[in-house]
Amino acid sequence: MLQVKNLGMRYEDTLALKDLSFTVASGEIFYLLGQNETGKKHHN
């Protein structure tokens, strides 16, 4: 299981992410996509 709580990200003066929380159960496929559909994926 992957669990994220209150994740935040800032690029200089730009707040890109604030208080992101989620859980991904074992065996699930989960993608984080950016504005241009690039990003990171997690799968088991």
PDB file of N, CA, C and O in Angstrom:
ATOM      1  N   MET A   1       0.843  -1.167   0.000  1.00  0.00           N
ATOM      2  CA  MET A   1       0.000   0.000   0.000  1.00  0.00           C
ATOM      3  C   MET A   1       0.893   1.236   0.000  1.00  0.00           C
ATOM      4  O   MET A   1       1.941   1.259   0.646  1.00  0.00           O
ATOM      5  N   LEU A   2       0.472   2.246  -0.720  1.00  0.00           N
ATOM      6  CA  LEU A   2       1.133   3.541  -0.752  1.00  0.00           C
ATOM      7  C   LEU A   2       0.185   4.564  -0.152  1.00  0.00           C
ATOM      8  O   LEU A   2      -0.961   4.678  -0.586  1.00  0.00           O
ATOM      9  N   GLN A   3       0.651   5.303   0.834  1.00  0.00           N
ATOM     10  CA  GLN A   3      -0.194   6.312   1.473  1.00  0.00           C
ATOM     11  C   GLN A   3       0.569   7.633   1.520  1.00  0.00           C
ATOM     12  O   GLN A   3       1.700   7.690   2.002  1.00  0.00           O
ATOM     13  N   VAL A   4      -0.055   8.686   1.020  1.00  0.00           N
ATOM     14  CA  VAL A   4       0.524  10.029   1.006  1.00  0.00           C
ATOM     15  C   VAL A   4      -0.409  10.947   1.783  1.00  0.00           C
ATOM     16  O   VAL A   4      -1.625  10.914   1.591  1.00  0.00           O
ATOM     17  N   LYS A   5       0.160  11.765   2.658  1.00  0.00           N
ATOM     18  CA  LYS A   5      -0.648  12.683   3.463  1.00  0.00           C
ATOM     19  C   LYS A   5      -0.054  14.081   3.408  1.00  0.00           C
ATOM     20  O   LYS A   5       1.135  14.271   3.663  1.00  0.00           O
ATOM     21  N   ASN A   6      -0.882  15.050   3.075  1.00  0.00           N
ATOM     22  CA  ASN A   6      -0.536  16.468   3.133  1.00  0.00           C
ATOM     23  C   ASN A   6       0.723  16.822   2.339  1.00  0.00           C
ATOM     24  O   ASN A   6       1.581  17.560   2.823  1.00  0.00           O
ATOM     25  N   LEU A   7       0.828  16.299   1.134  1.00  0.00           N
ATOM     26  CA  LEU A   7       1.963  16.576   0.267  1.00  0.00           C
ATOM     27  C   LEU A   7       1.853  17.990  -0.302  1.00  0.00           C
ATOM     28  O   LEU A   7       0.767  18.430  -0.679  1.00  0.00           O
ATOM     29  N   GLY A   8       2.959  18.684  -0.361  1.00  0.00           N
ATOM     30  CA  GLY A   8       2.986  20.022  -0.944  1.00  0.00           C
ATOM     31  C   GLY A   8       4.230  20.201  -1.786  1.00  0.00           C
ATOM     32  O   GLY A   8       5.243  19.537  -1.563  1.00  0.00           O
ATOM     33  N   MET A   9       4.153  21.111  -2.765  1.00  0.00           N
ATOM     34  CA  MET A   9       5.303  21.382  -3.624  1.00  0.00           C
ATOM     35  C   MET A   9       5.266  22.847  -4.034  1.00  0.00           C
ATOM     36  O   MET A   9       4.220  23.381  -4.401  1.00  0.00           O
ATOM     37  N   ARG A  10       6.414  23.475  -3.964  1.00  0.00           N
ATOM     38  CA  ARG A  10       6.528  24.886  -4.332  1.00  0.00           C
ATOM     39  C   ARG A  10       7.716  25.033  -5.273  1.00  0.00           C
ATOM     40  O   ARG A  10       8.778  24.456  -5.037  1.00  0.00           O
ATOM     41  N   TYR A  11       7.537  25.800  -6.330  1.00  0.00           N
ATOM     42  CA  TYR A  11       8.608  26.166  -7.248  1.00  0.00           C
ATOM     43  C   TYR A  11       8.827  27.663  -7.116  1.00  0.00           C
ATOM     44  O   TYR A  11       8.049  28.465  -7.632  1.00  0.00           O
ATOM     45  N   GLU A  12       9.886  28.027  -6.425  1.00  0.00           N
ATOM     46  CA  GLU A  12      10.188  29.419  -6.100  1.00  0.00           C
ATOM     47  C   GLU A  12       8.957  30.070  -5.452  1.00  0.00           C
ATOM     48  O   GLU A  12       8.599  29.697  -4.335  1.00  0.00           O
ATOM     49  N   ASP A  13       8.313  31.012  -6.107  1.00  0.00           N
ATOM     50  CA  ASP A  13       7.152  31.697  -5.521  1.00  0.00           C
ATOM     51  C   ASP A  13       5.817  31.080  -5.916  1.00  0.00           C
ATOM     52  O   ASP A  13       4.771  31.588  -5.514  1.00  0.00           O
ATOM     53  N   THR A  14       5.824  29.994  -6.697  1.00  0.00           N
ATOM     54  CA  THR A  14       4.596  29.384  -7.195  1.00  0.00           C
ATOM     55  C   THR A  14       4.242  28.152  -6.375  1.00  0.00           C
ATOM     56  O   THR A  14       5.029  27.208  -6.298  1.00  0.00           O
ATOM     57  N   LEU A  15       3.067  28.156  -5.764  1.00  0.00           N
ATOM     58  CA  LEU A  15       2.567  26.986  -5.045  1.00  0.00           C
ATOM     59  C   LEU A  15       1.944  26.045  -6.067  1.00  0.00           C
ATOM     60  O   LEU A  15       0.912  26.362  -6.658  1.00  0.00           O
ATOM     61  N   ALA A  16       2.563  24.899  -6.276  1.00  0.00           N
ATOM     62  CA  ALA A  16       2.104  23.961  -7.293  1.00  0.00           C
ATOM     63  C   ALA A  16       1.160  22.912  -6.721  1.00  0.00           C
ATOM     64  O   ALA A  16       0.312  22.385  -7.441  1.00  0.00           O
ATOM     65  N   LEU A  17       1.297  22.605  -5.446  1.00  0.00           N
ATOM     66  CA  LEU A  17       0.517  21.545  -4.826  1.00  0.00           C
ATOM     67  C   LEU A  17       0.371  21.851  -3.349  1.00  0.00           C
ATOM     68  O   LEU A  17       1.329  22.256  -2.691  1.00  0.00           O
ATOM     69  N   LYS A  18      -0.842  21.654  -2.829  1.00  0.00           N
ATOM     70  CA  LYS A  18      -1.079  21.943  -1.415  1.00  0.00           C
ATOM     71  C   LYS A  18      -1.986  20.877  -0.816  1.00  0.00           C
ATOM     72  O   LYS A  18      -3.084  20.632  -1.315  1.00  0.00           O
ATOM     73  N   ASP A  19      -1.524  20.250   0.247  1.00  0.00           N
ATOM     74  CA  ASP A  19      -2.313  19.300   1.046  1.00  0.00           C
ATOM     75  C   ASP A  19      -2.916  18.156   0.244  1.00  0.00           C
ATOM     76  O   ASP A  19      -4.088  17.828   0.430  1.00  0.00           O
ATOM     77  N   LEU A  20      -2.147  17.548  -0.634  1.00  0.00           N
ATOM     78  CA  LEU A  20      -2.618  16.389  -1.386  1.00  0.00           C
ATOM     79  C   LEU A  20      -2.464  15.144  -0.529  1.00  0.00           C
ATOM     80  O   LEU A  20      -1.379  14.880  -0.010  1.00  0.00           O
ATOM     81  N   SER A  21      -3.536  14.375  -0.373  1.00  0.00           N
ATOM     82  CA  SER A  21      -3.510  13.121   0.368  1.00  0.00           C
ATOM     83  C   SER A  21      -4.219  12.051  -0.450  1.00  0.00           C
ATOM     84  O   SER A  21      -5.269  12.307  -1.039  1.00  0.00           O
ATOM     85  N   PHE A  22      -3.645  10.852  -0.487  1.00  0.00           N
ATOM     86  CA  PHE A  22      -4.298   9.741  -1.178  1.00  0.00           C
ATOM     87  C   PHE A  22      -3.685   8.422  -0.718  1.00  0.00           C
ATOM     88  O   PHE A  22      -2.599   8.386  -0.141  1.00  0.00           O
ATOM     89  N   THR A  23      -4.410   7.343  -0.990  1.00  0.00           N
ATOM     90  CA  THR A  23      -3.951   5.990  -0.690  1.00  0.00           C
ATOM     91  C   THR A  23      -4.126   5.148  -1.948  1.00  0.00           C
ATOM     92  O   THR A  23      -5.157   5.216  -2.618  1.00  0.00           O
ATOM     93  N   VAL A  24      -3.105   4.353  -2.259  1.00  0.00           N
ATOM     94  CA  VAL A  24      -3.165   3.421  -3.382  1.00  0.00           C
ATOM     95  C   VAL A  24      -2.994   2.026  -2.802  1.00  0.00           C
ATOM     96  O   VAL A  24      -1.965   1.719  -2.200  1.00  0.00           O
ATOM     97  N   ALA A  25      -3.992   1.195  -2.981  1.00  0.00           N
ATOM     98  CA  ALA A  25      -3.964  -0.163  -2.440  1.00  0.00           C
ATOM     99  C   ALA A  25      -3.032  -1.048  -3.266  1.00  0.00           C
ATOM    100  O   ALA A  25      -2.785  -0.778  -4.442  1.00  0.00           O
ATOM    101  N   SER A  26      -2.526  -2.087  -2.649  1.00  0.00           N
ATOM    102  CA  SER A  26      -1.674  -3.051  -3.331  1.00  0.00           C
ATOM    103  C   SER A  26      -2.424  -3.648  -4.521  1.00  0.00           C
ATOM    104  O   SER A  26      -3.577  -4.059  -4.392  1.00  0.00           O
ATOM    105  N   GLY A  27      -1.773  -3.695  -5.664  1.00  0.00           N
ATOM    106  CA  GLY A  27      -2.396  -4.245  -6.865  1.00  0.00           C
ATOM    107  C   GLY A  27      -3.080  -3.209  -7.735  1.00  0.00           C
ATOM    108  O   GLY A  27      -3.404  -3.507  -8.884  1.00  0.00           O
ATOM    109  N   GLU A  28      -3.312  -2.005  -7.234  1.00  0.00           N
ATOM    110  CA  GLU A  28      -3.925  -0.938  -8.028  1.00  0.00           C
ATOM    111  C   GLU A  28      -2.874  -0.254  -8.894  1.00  0.00           C
ATOM    112  O   GLU A  28      -1.690  -0.242  -8.557  1.00  0.00           O
ATOM    113  N   ILE A  29      -3.314   0.307  -9.999  1.00  0.00           N
ATOM    114  CA  ILE A  29      -2.458   1.106 -10.869  1.00  0.00           C
ATOM    115  C   ILE A  29      -2.869   2.559 -10.687  1.00  0.00           C
ATOM    116  O   ILE A  29      -4.056   2.883 -10.731  1.00  0.00           O
ATOM    117  N   PHE A  30      -1.893   3.433 -10.484  1.00  0.00           N
ATOM    118  CA  PHE A  30      -2.168   4.829 -10.148  1.00  0.00           C
ATOM    119  C   PHE A  30      -1.230   5.725 -10.955  1.00  0.00           C
ATOM    120  O   PHE A  30      -0.020   5.501 -10.966  1.00  0.00           O
ATOM    121  N   TYR A  31      -1.776   6.733 -11.625  1.00  0.00           N
ATOM    122  CA  TYR A  31      -0.986   7.681 -12.407  1.00  0.00           C
ATOM    123  C   TYR A  31      -1.167   9.084 -11.863  1.00  0.00           C
ATOM    124  O   TYR A  31      -2.271   9.468 -11.476  1.00  0.00           O
ATOM    125  N   LEU A  32      -0.097   9.843 -11.832  1.00  0.00           N
ATOM    126  CA  LEU A  32      -0.160  11.282 -11.563  1.00  0.00           C
ATOM    127  C   LEU A  32       0.234  11.968 -12.859  1.00  0.00           C
ATOM    128  O   LEU A  32       1.370  11.841 -13.314  1.00  0.00           O
ATOM    129  N   LEU A  33      -0.711  12.699 -13.459  1.00  0.00           N
ATOM    130  CA  LEU A  33      -0.463  13.343 -14.742  1.00  0.00           C
ATOM    131  C   LEU A  33      -0.355  14.848 -14.572  1.00  0.00           C
ATOM    132  O   LEU A  33      -1.077  15.452 -13.778  1.00  0.00           O
ATOM    133  N   GLY A  34       0.542  15.433 -15.316  1.00  0.00           N
ATOM    134  CA  GLY A  34       0.685  16.879 -15.315  1.00  0.00           C
ATOM    135  C   GLY A  34      -0.183  17.512 -16.394  1.00  0.00           C
ATOM    136  O   GLY A  34      -0.976  16.836 -17.049  1.00  0.00           O
ATOM    137  N   GLN A  35      -0.022  18.802 -16.565  1.00  0.00           N
ATOM    138  CA  GLN A  35      -0.825  19.569 -17.513  1.00  0.00           C
ATOM    139  C   GLN A  35      -0.688  19.039 -18.945  1.00  0.00           C
ATOM    140  O   GLN A  35      -1.665  19.008 -19.693  1.00  0.00           O
ATOM    141  N   ASN A  36       0.503  18.631 -19.316  1.00  0.00           N
ATOM    142  CA  ASN A  36       0.715  18.117 -20.672  1.00  0.00           C
ATOM    143  C   ASN A  36       0.716  16.586 -20.709  1.00  0.00           C
ATOM    144  O   ASN A  36       1.297  15.977 -21.608  1.00  0.00           O
ATOM    145  N   GLU A  37       0.067  15.982 -19.735  1.00  0.00           N
ATOM    146  CA  GLU A  37      -0.098  14.532 -19.595  1.00  0.00           C
ATOM    147  C   GLU A  37       1.220  13.795 -19.371  1.00  0.00           C
ATOM    148  O   GLU A  37       1.324  12.603 -19.662  1.00  0.00           O
ATOM    149  N   THR A  38       2.222  14.499 -18.856  1.00  0.00           N
ATOM    150  CA  THR A  38       3.444  13.825 -18.442  1.00  0.00           C
ATOM    151  C   THR A  38       3.367  13.639 -16.939  1.00  0.00           C
ATOM    152  O   THR A  38       2.643  14.375 -16.269  1.00  0.00           O
ATOM    153  N   GLY A  39       4.061  12.715 -16.414  1.00  0.00           N
ATOM    154  CA  GLY A  39       4.000  12.530 -14.968  1.00  0.00           C
ATOM    155  C   GLY A  39       4.657  11.239 -14.550  1.00  0.00           C
ATOM    156  O   GLY A  39       5.482  10.668 -15.264  1.00  0.00           O
ATOM    157  N   LYS A  40       4.271  10.803 -13.388  1.00  0.00           N
ATOM    158  CA  LYS A  40       4.822   9.590 -12.804  1.00  0.00           C
ATOM    159  C   LYS A  40       3.714   8.588 -12.604  1.00  0.00           C
ATOM    160  O   LYS A  40       2.560   8.959 -12.388  1.00  0.00           O
ATOM    161  N   LYS A  41       4.060   7.318 -12.676  1.00  0.00           N
ATOM    162  CA  LYS A  41       3.069   6.286 -12.426  1.00  0.00           C
ATOM    163  C   LYS A  41       3.602   5.327 -11.379  1.00  0.00           C
ATOM    164  O   LYS A  41       4.813   5.187 -11.207  1.00  0.00           O
ATOM    165  N   HIS A  42       2.704   4.681 -10.693  1.00  0.00           N
ATOM    166  CA  HIS A  42       3.060   3.689  -9.681  1.00  0.00           C
ATOM    167  C   HIS A  42       2.216   2.452  -9.931  1.00  0.00           C
ATOM    168  O   HIS A  42       0.995   2.547 -10.055  1.00  0.00           O
ATOM    169  N   HIS A  43       2.845   1.317 -10.006  1.00  0.00           N
ATOM    170  CA  HIS A  43       2.087   0.062 -10.079  1.00  0.00           C
ATOM    171  C   HIS A  43       2.936  -1.057  -9.499  1.00  0.00           C
ATOM    172  O   HIS A  43       4.163  -0.971  -9.444  1.00  0.00           O
ATOM    173  N   ASN A  44       2.255  -2.105  -9.070  1.00  0.00           N
ATOM    174  CA  ASN A  44       2.950  -3.264  -8.488  1.00  0.00           C
ATOM    175  C   ASN A  44       3.056  -4.355  -9.532  1.00  0.00           C
ATOM    176  O   ASN A  44       3.606  -5.421  -9.258  1.00  0.00           O
TER     177      ASN A  44
END
